[in-house]
Amino acid sequence: MNVTLNGKPLQLDQIDTIAGLVRHLGYQDKRIAVERNGDIVPKSQHASTPIADNDEIEIVVAVGGG
């Protein structure tokens, strides 16, 4: 399946949910915000939100500092 992740094409094999993509990218322990096709996906819905061919996904990682 082909998706766009943060503006770049990405081919995903055997990843079918937002939670799977987050794990694949190594963001499972990070503070992130996920948007799928223009809609925010709450963390509580990552495991139940499917990824489909041609989805546009944006993932933003929160960076702390001071």
Helices and strands as residue ranges (DSSP letters): E 2-5, E 8-11, H 18-25, E 32-36, E 39-41, G 43-45, E 56-61
